[in-house]
Amino acid sequence: MWNKSIRFLMVRVKVTRHRGFGFPVPVWVMGELMEALTDLAWVGERVISHVPLPRDEKARKNLSWIKACSPSGLMNVTHNIIKDLSRYKGLDIVDVEAGEVRVKISIK
């Protein structure tokens, strides 16, 4: 029997003059997704590190930031933040209103 409660990220989207909707996303699903994306980013880093920089300045800029910064490290940090935030129940993470659309993400 489970004694531990499952934490959910509640995602609610509301558009003015329309009915809103909400859906729960288990935190453990987000954790697994972030681990998978971290692994994919690591593979992408390894592949891109062997690609020579192009001569075109615009393309060089787009590729050089990947070689300077670690995308898999960024994904790992995001995963750790989600794990840390999942300890708090009733926390509003995002509450954004842009024009007619309102998005709210909280931990339940």
DOKOLFI-676419 format. One record per residue: residue number from 1; residue in three letters; x, z, y of N, C-alpha, C, O in turn. Coordinates in steps of 0.05 Angstrom, whole numbers. Atoms other than C-alpha are relative to their C-alpha. Layout:
BEGIN
pator nr = NUM rest = ALA nX = X nZ = Z nY = Y caX = X caZ = Z caY = Y cX = X cZ = Z cY = Y oX = X oZ = Z oY = Y
...
***
This chain:
BEGIN
pator nr = 1 rest = MET nX = 17 nZ = 0 nY = -24 caX = 0 caZ = 0 caY = 0 cX = 18 cZ = 0 cY = 25 oX = 38 oZ = 14 oY = 26
pator nr = 2 rest = TRP nX = -15 nZ = 2 nY = -24 caX = 25 caZ = -17 caY = 69 cX = -7 cZ = 23 cY = 19 oX = -31 oZ = 29 oY = 24
pator nr = 3 rest = ASN nX = 5 nZ = -21 nY = -19 caX = 33 caZ = 41 caY = 117 cX = 7 cZ = -9 cY = 28 oX = 1 oZ = 5 oY = 48
pator nr = 4 rest = LYS nX = -9 nZ = 10 nY = -26 caX = 63 caZ = 0 caY = 173 cX = -20 cZ = -19 cY = 11 oX = -30 oZ = -37 oY = -3
pator nr = 5 rest = SER nX = 18 nZ = 20 nY = -13 caX = 19 caZ = -36 caY = 223 cX = 15 cZ = -24 cY = 8 oX = 38 oZ = -23 oY = 16
pator nr = 6 rest = ILE nX = -12 nZ = 25 nY = -8 caX = 33 caZ = -108 caY = 238 cX = -5 cZ = -4 cY = 30 oX = -27 oZ = -1 oY = 40
pator nr = 7 rest = ARG nX = 2 nZ = 6 nY = -29 caX = 47 caZ = -125 caY = 311 cX = -6 cZ = -30 cY = 3 oX = 4 oZ = -47 oY = -12
pator nr = 8 rest = PHE nX = 8 nZ = 28 nY = -6 caX = 16 caZ = -188 caY = 340 cX = 7 cZ = -6 cY = 29 oX = 4 oZ = 11 oY = 46
pator nr = 9 rest = LEU nX = -1 nZ = 11 nY = -27 caX = 32 caZ = -230 caY = 400 cX = -27 cZ = -13 cY = 4 oX = -33 oZ = -33 oY = -9
pator nr = 10 rest = MET nX = 27 nZ = 11 nY = -6 caX = -37 caZ = -244 caY = 429 cX = 4 cZ = -20 cY = 22 oX = 13 oZ = -13 oY = 44
pator nr = 11 rest = VAL nX = -3 nZ = 22 nY = -19 caX = -36 caZ = -311 caY = 465 cX = -28 cZ = -7 cY = 9 oX = -45 oZ = -15 oY = -8
pator nr = 12 rest = ARG nX = 27 nZ = 7 nY = -11 caX = -96 caZ = -323 caY = 511 cX = 4 cZ = -21 cY = 21 oX = 21 oZ = -18 oY = 39
pator nr = 13 rest = VAL nX = 0 nZ = 22 nY = -19 caX = -108 caZ = -387 caY = 549 cX = -28 cZ = -3 cY = 12 oX = -47 oZ = -4 oY = -3
pator nr = 14 rest = LYS nX = 26 nZ = 3 nY = -13 caX = -164 caZ = -393 caY = 600 cX = 2 cZ = -22 cY = 22 oX = 20 oZ = -21 oY = 39
pator nr = 15 rest = VAL nX = 1 nZ = 21 nY = -20 caX = -181 caZ = -455 caY = 641 cX = -26 cZ = 5 cY = 16 oX = -47 oZ = 8 oY = 4
pator nr = 16 rest = THR nX = 23 nZ = -5 nY = -17 caX = -228 caZ = -446 caY = 700 cX = -22 cZ = -20 cY = -7 oX = -17 oZ = -44 oY = -12
pator nr = 17 rest = ARG nX = 24 nZ = 15 nY = 7 caX = -299 caZ = -472 caY = 686 cX = -1 cZ = -9 cY = -29 oX = -18 oZ = -25 oY = -37
pator nr = 18 rest = HIS nX = 1 nZ = 6 nY = 29 caX = -283 caZ = -476 caY = 611 cX = 3 cZ = 27 cY = -15 oX = 13 oZ = 46 oY = -4
pator nr = 19 rest = ARG nX = -3 nZ = -24 nY = 16 caX = -285 caZ = -425 caY = 556 cX = 29 cZ = 3 cY = -9 oX = 41 oZ = -17 oY = -18
pator nr = 20 rest = GLY nX = -28 nZ = -5 nY = 9 caX = -218 caZ = -393 caY = 541 cX = 2 cZ = 5 cY = -30 oX = -18 oZ = 8 oY = -43
pator nr = 21 rest = PHE nX = -4 nZ = -6 nY = 29 caX = -188 caZ = -382 caY = 473 cX = 25 cZ = 18 cY = -2 oX = 43 oZ = 18 oY = 14
pator nr = 22 rest = GLY nX = -22 nZ = -17 nY = 6 caX = -140 caZ = -332 caY = 443 cX = 7 cZ = -2 cY = -29 oX = -11 oZ = -6 oY = -46
pator nr = 23 rest = PHE nX = -8 nZ = 0 nY = 28 caX = -100 caZ = -330 caY = 379 cX = 23 cZ = 19 cY = -4 oX = 41 oZ = 20 oY = 13
pator nr = 24 rest = PRO nX = -22 nZ = -18 nY = 6 caX = -56 caZ = -278 caY = 347 cX = 22 cZ = -13 cY = -15 oX = 18 oZ = -30 oY = -33
pator nr = 25 rest = VAL nX = -23 nZ = 10 nY = 14 caX = 14 caZ = -294 caY = 325 cX = 16 cZ = 25 cY = -10 oX = 25 oZ = 40 oY = 7
pator nr = 26 rest = PRO nX = -15 nZ = -24 nY = 9 caX = 48 caZ = -241 caY = 280 cX = 29 cZ = -2 cY = 9 oX = 41 oZ = -23 oY = 10
pator nr = 27 rest = VAL nX = -28 nZ = -1 nY = -11 caX = 115 caZ = -218 caY = 308 cX = 20 cZ = -9 cY = -22 oX = 40 oZ = -21 oY = -15
pator nr = 28 rest = TRP nX = -19 nZ = 8 nY = 21 caX = 148 caZ = -228 caY = 240 cX = 2 cZ = -30 cY = -3 oX = 23 oZ = -41 oY = -11
pator nr = 29 rest = VAL nX = -1 nZ = 30 nY = 1 caX = 129 caZ = -302 caY = 242 cX = 18 cZ = -10 cY = 22 oX = 33 oZ = -29 oY = 18
pator nr = 30 rest = MET nX = -17 nZ = 8 nY = -22 caX = 162 caZ = -308 caY = 310 cX = 29 cZ = 5 cY = -7 oX = 47 oZ = -10 oY = 0
pator nr = 31 rest = GLY nX = -28 nZ = -6 nY = 9 caX = 224 caZ = -274 caY = 281 cX = 11 cZ = -20 cY = -19 oX = 34 oZ = -29 oY = -16
pator nr = 32 rest = GLU nX = -9 nZ = 20 nY = 19 caX = 228 caZ = -322 caY = 223 cX = 4 cZ = -27 cY = 14 oX = 23 oZ = -41 oY = 8
pator nr = 33 rest = LEU nX = -3 nZ = 25 nY = -15 caX = 217 caZ = -381 caY = 271 cX = 26 cZ = 0 cY = 16 oX = 41 oZ = -20 oY = 16
pator nr = 34 rest = MET nX = -24 nZ = -1 nY = -16 caX = 273 caZ = -358 caY = 316 cX = 25 cZ = -1 cY = -17 oX = 45 oZ = -13 oY = -9
pator nr = 35 rest = GLU nX = -23 nZ = 2 nY = 18 caX = 321 caZ = -349 caY = 257 cX = 4 cZ = -29 cY = -9 oX = 27 oZ = -38 oY = -10
pator nr = 36 rest = ALA nX = -3 nZ = 28 nY = 9 caX = 306 caZ = -420 caY = 233 cX = 10 cZ = -17 cY = 23 oX = 27 oZ = -34 oY = 19
pator nr = 37 rest = LEU nX = -9 nZ = 16 nY = -23 caX = 315 caZ = -448 caY = 303 cX = 30 cZ = 6 cY = 7 oX = 44 oZ = -12 oY = 15
pator nr = 38 rest = THR nX = -28 nZ = -7 nY = -5 caX = 381 caZ = -410 caY = 310 cX = 18 cZ = -15 cY = -19 oX = 39 oZ = -26 oY = -11
pator nr = 39 rest = ASP nX = -15 nZ = 15 nY = 19 caX = 406 caZ = -442 caY = 246 cX = 1 cZ = -30 cY = 7 oX = 22 oZ = -42 oY = 5
pator nr = 40 rest = LEU nX = 0 nZ = 28 nY = -8 caX = 385 caZ = -511 caY = 270 cX = 17 cZ = -5 cY = 24 oX = 31 oZ = -25 oY = 26
pator nr = 41 rest = ALA nX = -17 nZ = 3 nY = -24 caX = 419 caZ = -500 caY = 337 cX = 29 cZ = 1 cY = -8 oX = 46 oZ = -13 oY = 3
pator nr = 42 rest = TRP nX = -28 nZ = -2 nY = 9 caX = 483 caZ = -480 caY = 301 cX = 9 cZ = -26 cY = -13 oX = 31 oZ = -35 oY = -7
pator nr = 43 rest = VAL nX = -7 nZ = 26 nY = 13 caX = 482 caZ = -544 caY = 259 cX = 3 cZ = -21 cY = 22 oX = 21 oZ = -37 oY = 21
pator nr = 44 rest = GLY nX = -2 nZ = 19 nY = -22 caX = 469 caZ = -584 caY = 323 cX = 26 cZ = 3 cY = 16 oX = 38 oZ = -16 oY = 24
pator nr = 45 rest = GLU nX = -25 nZ = -5 nY = -14 caX = 528 caZ = -551 caY = 357 cX = 24 cZ = -12 cY = -15 oX = 41 oZ = -24 oY = -4
pator nr = 46 rest = ARG nX = -22 nZ = 10 nY = 16 caX = 574 caZ = -569 caY = 299 cX = 1 cZ = -31 cY = 1 oX = 22 oZ = -43 oY = 3
pator nr = 47 rest = VAL nX = 1 nZ = 30 nY = -1 caX = 551 caZ = -642 caY = 300 cX = 9 cZ = -10 cY = 27 oX = 25 oZ = -28 oY = 29
pator nr = 48 rest = ILE nX = -6 nZ = 10 nY = -27 caX = 555 caZ = -649 caY = 375 cX = 29 cZ = 6 cY = 8 oX = 41 oZ = -9 oY = 24
pator nr = 49 rest = SER nX = -28 nZ = -6 nY = -7 caX = 625 caZ = -616 caY = 378 cX = 18 cZ = -22 cY = -9 oX = 41 oZ = -25 oY = 2
pator nr = 50 rest = HIS nX = -17 nZ = 22 nY = 10 caX = 652 caZ = -676 caY = 340 cX = -6 cZ = -27 cY = 14 oX = 7 oZ = -47 oY = 8
pator nr = 51 rest = VAL nX = 6 nZ = 24 nY = -14 caX = 620 caZ = -727 caY = 386 cX = 17 cZ = -1 cY = 26 oX = 17 oZ = 18 oY = 41
pator nr = 52 rest = PRO nX = -16 nZ = 1 nY = -25 caX = 668 caZ = -751 caY = 441 cX = -18 cZ = -2 cY = 25 oX = -40 oZ = -13 oY = 24
pator nr = 53 rest = LEU nX = 15 nZ = 2 nY = -25 caX = 645 caZ = -744 caY = 513 cX = -1 cZ = -29 cY = 10 oX = 19 oZ = -42 oY = 9
pator nr = 54 rest = PRO nX = 2 nZ = 27 nY = -10 caX = 619 caZ = -809 caY = 541 cX = 13 cZ = -4 cY = 28 oX = 18 oZ = 16 oY = 41
pator nr = 55 rest = ARG nX = -13 nZ = 6 nY = -26 caX = 649 caZ = -843 caY = 602 cX = -20 cZ = 2 cY = 23 oX = -12 oZ = 8 oY = 46
pator nr = 56 rest = ASP nX = 20 nZ = -2 nY = -20 caX = 583 caZ = -843 caY = 640 cX = -3 cZ = 29 cY = 9 oX = -5 oZ = 47 oY = -7
pator nr = 57 rest = GLU nX = 0 nZ = -27 nY = -11 caX = 582 caZ = -783 caY = 687 cX = -25 cZ = 16 cY = -6 oX = -24 oZ = 39 oY = -12
pator nr = 58 rest = LYS nX = 26 nZ = -13 nY = 5 caX = 508 caZ = -767 caY = 678 cX = -2 cZ = 9 cY = -29 oX = -10 oZ = 32 oY = -35
pator nr = 59 rest = ALA nX = 1 nZ = -7 nY = 28 caX = 512 caZ = -769 caY = 603 cX = 21 cZ = 21 cY = -7 oX = 17 oZ = 38 oY = -24
pator nr = 60 rest = ARG nX = -21 nZ = -19 nY = 5 caX = 577 caZ = -729 caY = 605 cX = -10 cZ = 28 cY = 8 oX = -4 oZ = 48 oY = -6
pator nr = 61 rest = LYS nX = 10 nZ = -26 nY = -9 caX = 543 caZ = -673 caY = 644 cX = -20 cZ = 11 cY = -20 oX = -19 oZ = 35 oY = -27
pator nr = 62 rest = ASN nX = 20 nZ = -9 nY = 19 caX = 485 caZ = -670 caY = 595 cX = 12 cZ = 10 cY = -26 oX = 1 oZ = 29 oY = -38
pator nr = 63 rest = LEU nX = -13 nZ = -8 nY = 25 caX = 531 caZ = -664 caY = 535 cX = 20 cZ = 22 cY = 4 oX = 24 oZ = 38 oY = -15
pator nr = 64 rest = SER nX = -21 nZ = -19 nY = -4 caX = 585 caZ = -620 caY = 566 cX = -11 cZ = 29 cY = 0 oX = 3 oZ = 47 oY = -7
pator nr = 65 rest = TRP nX = 10 nZ = -28 nY = -1 caX = 539 caZ = -559 caY = 576 cX = -4 cZ = 11 cY = -28 oX = -2 oZ = 35 oY = -33
pator nr = 66 rest = ILE nX = 4 nZ = -8 nY = 28 caX = 525 caZ = -558 caY = 501 cX = 27 cZ = 9 cY = -11 oX = 28 oZ = 28 oY = -27
pator nr = 67 rest = LYS nX = -26 nZ = -8 nY = 10 caX = 599 caZ = -555 caY = 487 cX = 11 cZ = 25 cY = 14 oX = 26 oZ = 40 oY = 2
pator nr = 68 rest = ALA nX = -9 nZ = -24 nY = -14 caX = 610 caZ = -501 caY = 540 cX = -16 cZ = 25 cY = -7 oX = -5 oZ = 47 oY = -8
pator nr = 69 rest = CYS nX = 18 nZ = -22 nY = 6 caX = 551 caZ = -457 caY = 522 cX = -11 cZ = -3 cY = -28 oX = -13 oZ = -25 oY = -38
pator nr = 70 rest = SER nX = 9 nZ = 0 nY = 28 caX = 526 caZ = -438 caY = 453 cX = -30 cZ = 2 cY = -2 oX = -42 oZ = 23 oY = 3
pator nr = 71 rest = PRO nX = 29 nZ = -1 nY = 4 caX = 453 caZ = -457 caY = 441 cX = -9 cZ = 19 cY = -22 oX = -30 oZ = 32 oY = -20
pator nr = 72 rest = SER nX = 8 nZ = -18 nY = 22 caX = 452 caZ = -418 caY = 376 cX = 3 cZ = 29 cY = 10 oX = -12 oZ = 46 oY = 1
pator nr = 73 rest = GLY nX = -3 nZ = -26 nY = -12 caX = 477 caZ = -357 caY = 415 cX = -24 cZ = 7 cY = 17 oX = -34 oZ = 30 oY = 17
pator nr = 74 rest = LEU nX = 23 nZ = -4 nY = -16 caX = 420 caZ = -365 caY = 464 cX = -25 cZ = 5 cY = -17 oX = -41 oZ = 23 oY = -10
pator nr = 75 rest = MET nX = 23 nZ = -4 nY = 18 caX = 369 caZ = -370 caY = 407 cX = 2 cZ = 28 cY = -13 oX = -18 oZ = 41 oY = -17
pator nr = 76 rest = ASN nX = -4 nZ = -26 nY = 12 caX = 400 caZ = -308 caY = 375 cX = -8 cZ = 23 cY = 20 oX = -20 oZ = 42 oY = 12
pator nr = 77 rest = VAL nX = 7 nZ = -19 nY = -21 caX = 393 caZ = -269 caY = 441 cX = -31 cZ = 2 cY = 3 oX = -42 oZ = 23 oY = 5
pator nr = 78 rest = THR nX = 29 nZ = 0 nY = -2 caX = 320 caZ = -291 caY = 447 cX = -13 cZ = 14 cY = -24 oX = -33 oZ = 28 oY = -20
pator nr = 79 rest = HIS nX = 11 nZ = -13 nY = 24 caX = 307 caZ = -268 caY = 375 cX = 3 cZ = 30 cY = 3 oX = -15 oZ = 45 oY = -4
pator nr = 80 rest = ASN nX = -4 nZ = -29 nY = -3 caX = 337 caZ = -200 caY = 391 cX = -19 cZ = 12 cY = 21 oX = -28 oZ = 34 oY = 17
pator nr = 81 rest = ILE nX = 19 nZ = -10 nY = -20 caX = 294 caZ = -193 caY = 453 cX = -28 cZ = 2 cY = -11 oX = -42 oZ = 22 oY = -6
pator nr = 82 rest = ILE nX = 26 nZ = -1 nY = 13 caX = 231 caZ = -209 caY = 413 cX = -2 cZ = 24 cY = -19 oX = -22 oZ = 38 oY = -19
pator nr = 83 rest = LYS nX = 0 nZ = -23 nY = 18 caX = 251 caZ = -157 caY = 361 cX = -2 cZ = 26 cY = 15 oX = -16 oZ = 44 oY = 8
pator nr = 84 rest = ASP nX = 1 nZ = -24 nY = -16 caX = 263 caZ = -105 caY = 415 cX = -27 cZ = 5 cY = 13 oX = -37 oZ = 27 oY = 13
pator nr = 85 rest = LEU nX = 26 nZ = -3 nY = -13 caX = 198 caZ = -119 caY = 451 cX = -22 cZ = 6 cY = -19 oX = -43 oZ = 17 oY = -12
pator nr = 86 rest = SER nX = 21 nZ = -4 nY = 19 caX = 158 caZ = -116 caY = 387 cX = -4 cZ = 30 cY = -6 oX = -24 oZ = 37 oY = -19
pator nr = 87 rest = ARG nX = 3 nZ = -29 nY = 4 caX = 168 caZ = -40 caY = 385 cX = -22 cZ = 11 cY = 18 oX = -33 oZ = 32 oY = 12
pator nr = 88 rest = TYR nX = 19 nZ = -10 nY = -19 caX = 121 caZ = -32 caY = 444 cX = -27 cZ = -12 cY = -4 oX = -31 oZ = -36 oY = -5
pator nr = 89 rest = LYS nX = 28 nZ = 9 nY = 5 caX = 46 caZ = -36 caY = 433 cX = -14 cZ = 0 cY = 27 oX = -10 oZ = 18 oY = 43
pator nr = 90 rest = GLY nX = 15 nZ = 1 nY = -25 caX = 1 caZ = -58 caY = 491 cX = 16 cZ = -10 cY = 23 oX = 8 oZ = -7 oY = 46
pator nr = 91 rest = LEU nX = -17 nZ = 10 nY = -21 caX = 57 caZ = -91 caY = 530 cX = -8 cZ = -28 cY = 8 oX = -10 oZ = -46 oY = -10
pator nr = 92 rest = ASP nX = 5 nZ = 27 nY = -10 caX = 40 caZ = -152 caY = 573 cX = 26 cZ = -13 cY = 5 oX = 41 oZ = -5 oY = 23
pator nr = 93 rest = ILE nX = -26 nZ = 14 nY = -3 caX = 98 caZ = -200 caY = 566 cX = -2 cZ = -22 cY = 22 oX = 15 oZ = -24 oY = 39
pator nr = 94 rest = VAL nX = 4 nZ = 23 nY = -19 caX = 71 caZ = -261 caY = 605 cX = -29 cZ = 1 cY = 10 oX = -47 oZ = 5 oY = -5
pator nr = 95 rest = ASP nX = 26 nZ = 3 nY = -13 caX = 13 caZ = -266 caY = 654 cX = 4 cZ = -19 cY = 23 oX = 11 oZ = -12 oY = 45
pator nr = 96 rest = VAL nX = -6 nZ = 21 nY = -19 caX = 17 caZ = -332 caY = 690 cX = -26 cZ = -15 cY = 7 oX = -42 oZ = -21 oY = -11
pator nr = 97 rest = GLU nX = 23 nZ = 16 nY = -9 caX = -36 caZ = -368 caY = 731 cX = 11 cZ = -23 cY = 17 oX = 24 oZ = -19 oY = 37
pator nr = 98 rest = ALA nX = -9 nZ = 24 nY = -14 caX = -22 caZ = -439 caY = 753 cX = -24 cZ = -19 cY = 4 oX = -32 oZ = -32 oY = -15
pator nr = 99 rest = GLY nX = 23 nZ = 17 nY = -5 caX = -79 caZ = -475 caY = 786 cX = -24 cZ = 11 cY = -14 oX = -32 oZ = 34 oY = -10
pator nr = 100 rest = GLU nX = 24 nZ = -8 nY = 15 caX = -139 caZ = -472 caY = 739 cX = 7 cZ = 12 cY = -27 oX = -11 oZ = 21 oY = -41
pator nr = 101 rest = VAL nX = -8 nZ = -10 nY = 27 caX = -99 caZ = -449 caY = 678 cX = 13 cZ = 28 cY = 3 oX = 30 oZ = 33 oY = 20
pator nr = 102 rest = ARG nX = -12 nZ = -26 nY = 1 caX = -83 caZ = -377 caY = 662 cX = 8 cZ = 6 cY = -29 oX = -7 oZ = 2 oY = -48
pator nr = 103 rest = VAL nX = -12 nZ = -6 nY = 26 caX = -38 caZ = -357 caY = 604 cX = 9 cZ = 29 cY = 0 oX = 23 oZ = 37 oY = 18
pator nr = 104 rest = LYS nX = -8 nZ = -28 nY = 2 caX = -29 caZ = -285 caY = 581 cX = 9 cZ = 4 cY = -29 oX = -5 oZ = -2 oY = -48
pator nr = 105 rest = ILE nX = -12 nZ = -7 nY = 26 caX = 16 caZ = -262 caY = 524 cX = 5 cZ = 30 cY = 0 oX = 20 oZ = 40 oY = 17
pator nr = 106 rest = SER nX = -5 nZ = -29 nY = 1 caX = 15 caZ = -189 caY = 503 cX = 4 cZ = 8 cY = -29 oX = -3 oZ = -7 oY = -48
pator nr = 107 rest = ILE nX = -5 nZ = -11 nY = 27 caX = 35 caZ = -147 caY = 443 cX = -22 cZ = 20 cY = -7 oX = -27 oZ = 38 oY = 8
pator nr = 108 rest = LYS nX = 22 nZ = -17 nY = 9 caX = -22 caZ = -114 caY = 405 cX = 8 cZ = 12 cY = -27 oX = -8 oZ = 28 oY = -38
***
